[in-house]
Amino acid sequence: MSSQKNYPVTMKKFIKQTLGNTLLALGSIVLTLLLLEAATRVATGRKYLDIDLRLRNAGLVYEPNQKQRWKRLEWDTFYGINSQGFRDFEYSDKGSKPKSLVILGDSFVEGFGVDLAKSFPKQLEQRLHDAGWSYRVYNAGLQGRQTPAYIQIYDRFFENKKEIPLVIMAFCVVMDIQRGPAPDSGQISYESRRPNQLVYGIKRFLCEYSVLYNFTRRLVKFNPKIRLLMTKLGFMGVVGFDLLPTDPRYKPYWEYTAGMILDFQKRLRSQGKEFVLLLIPMREQIENDRFKENLEKSGTDPRSIQLFAFNDFINAYCRRQGIRILDLTPILKSANNERPGGYHFETDNHWNVAGHTLVTNALFDFLMKNGLLEYVRSH
């Protein structure tokens, strides 16, 4: 009888002790993290705080007239979105308009992580001015957009600009191959991919207010051994390898995408305009060490990878169909052999300023060699 009477008391005591120990442990962890945060702030002078980029979308383009600062380890840049929804200068449509060209594309064109003036469209514009060609170069690059969206952006914002006789489409090998036909409506409405709002909110808060979080994250990004350990523990995702541009079994998708590009060129030609396809390679196609490292991390069988399969296909297709193409792969690969890792951010696969400058010079030379700058002047 006595044991039955004492049981509830013993259980309550156990629950109370467990709860107390749990709260004590949590309190100790929080206190330790706060002390580490304070110590890291003192040691680094708060230099490690980042600022997240939170551009608002307005359908196909960005919401106009936004201004934001974006800070990461390798860049601290300003993003200004003009009244049309692009990261570009605010050109006036009043009065006579200078001859112009437009570059369509994604974040590589937009100038991911670099100042606008250092993005290759704006560097090209300055290079043209220095050479006596007073042309505008419209930067129509937007993060996350793909080939169908590029075409719709042209239709909506640039088709009726008579001063644009040359259209350049930057095609990212790892992003722009389309897996199937567009919706029946033919209208591509870009919707940003929304991450888990709770997790994203926590990460964003820590990114902007915790020096310790940023300091730790950068150690992981710069140390392959720590990154691999975090992956095995489940704190980071496994590095994948996109087979879409490297496996000839996906050739129907390649042909569908190439047909979309050809149809776009035909339409431009019917309007008296010229077209150039600017092929942007995967980083793994430029840096052999990164290619081997990602294969090892993902466990991908190297025999299943034909690294330049799509590049070879699209170059041959463009030659047959009379599409002008500037393949940046050999240009970036040759430059990287002389200066390994010098043209991409270390913690991101986009080009750094040196990469944008290299592309600017290659594109300028290509346009000159093919008589396209003179074509712009005379049309």
Buried (B, 14 or more C-beta within 10 A) or exposed (E): EEEEEEEEEEEEEEEEEEEEEEEEEEEEEEEEEEEBBEEBBEEBEEEBBBBBBEBEBEEBBBEEEBEBEBBBBBBEBEBBBBEBBBBBBEBEEEEEBEBBBBBBBBBBBBBBBBBBEBBBBBBBBEBBEEEEBEBBBBBBBBBBBBBBBBBBBBBBBBBEBEBBBBBBBBBBBBBBBBEEEBEEEEEBEBEEEEEEEEEEEEBBEBBBEBBBBBBBBBEBBEEEEBBBEBBEEEEBEEBEBEBBBBBEEBEEBBEBBBEBBBEBBEBBEEEEBBBBBBBBBBBBBBBBEBBEBBBEBEEBEEEEBBBBBBBEBBBEBBEEBEBBBBBBBEBBBEBBEEEEBEBBBEBBBBBBBBBBBBBBBBBBEBBEEBEBBEBBEEB
